[in-house]
Amino acid sequence: MGWLEETANVHSARNIFICVSQFNQEAYEFYKTCGYTKVADLDGLIVDEHAEFLLRKRLP
């Protein structure tokens, strides 16, 4: 995650967006500890019965 955020900063990115499956709670909790927040639920994006969570982290 550090490499991704450093690379994004070098290219003047303001945000990083990540999708995580609703059923993948372990990954969702990991991203939250890295400073990502949920900004949207994307119902049925990949699997009809599940949502994907769109997460965002604002960069300094």
Secondary structure as a PSIPRED ss2 file (coil, helix, strand):
# PSIPRED VFORMAT (PSIPRED V4.0)

   1 M C   1.000  0.000  0.000
   2 G H   0.000  1.000  0.000
   3 W H   0.000  1.000  0.000
   4 L H   0.000  1.000  0.000
   5 E H   0.000  1.000  0.000
   6 E H   0.000  1.000  0.000
   7 T H   0.000  1.000  0.000
   8 A H   0.000  1.000  0.000
   9 N H   0.000  1.000  0.000
  10 V H   0.000  1.000  0.000
  11 H C   1.000  0.000  0.000
  12 S C   1.000  0.000  0.000
  13 A C   1.000  0.000  0.000
  14 R C   1.000  0.000  0.000
  15 N E   0.000  0.000  1.000
  16 I E   0.000  0.000  1.000
  17 F E   0.000  0.000  1.000
  18 I E   0.000  0.000  1.000
  19 C E   0.000  0.000  1.000
  20 V E   0.000  0.000  1.000
  21 S E   0.000  0.000  1.000
  22 Q C   1.000  0.000  0.000
  23 F C   1.000  0.000  0.000
  24 N C   1.000  0.000  0.000
  25 Q H   0.000  1.000  0.000
  26 E H   0.000  1.000  0.000
  27 A H   0.000  1.000  0.000
  28 Y H   0.000  1.000  0.000
  29 E H   0.000  1.000  0.000
  30 F H   0.000  1.000  0.000
  31 Y H   0.000  1.000  0.000
  32 K H   0.000  1.000  0.000
  33 T H   0.000  1.000  0.000
  34 C C   1.000  0.000  0.000
  35 G C   1.000  0.000  0.000
  36 Y C   1.000  0.000  0.000
  37 T E   0.000  0.000  1.000
  38 K E   0.000  0.000  1.000
  39 V E   0.000  0.000  1.000
  40 A E   0.000  0.000  1.000
  41 D E   0.000  0.000  1.000
  42 L E   0.000  0.000  1.000
  43 D E   0.000  0.000  1.000
  44 G C   1.000  0.000  0.000
  45 L C   1.000  0.000  0.000
  46 I C   1.000  0.000  0.000
  47 V C   1.000  0.000  0.000
  48 D C   1.000  0.000  0.000
  49 E C   1.000  0.000  0.000
  50 H C   1.000  0.000  0.000
  51 A E   0.000  0.000  1.000
  52 E E   0.000  0.000  1.000
  53 F E   0.000  0.000  1.000
  54 L E   0.000  0.000  1.000
  55 L E   0.000  0.000  1.000
  56 R E   0.000  0.000  1.000
  57 K E   0.000  0.000  1.000
  58 R E   0.000  0.000  1.000
  59 L C   1.000  0.000  0.000
  60 P C   1.000  0.000  0.000
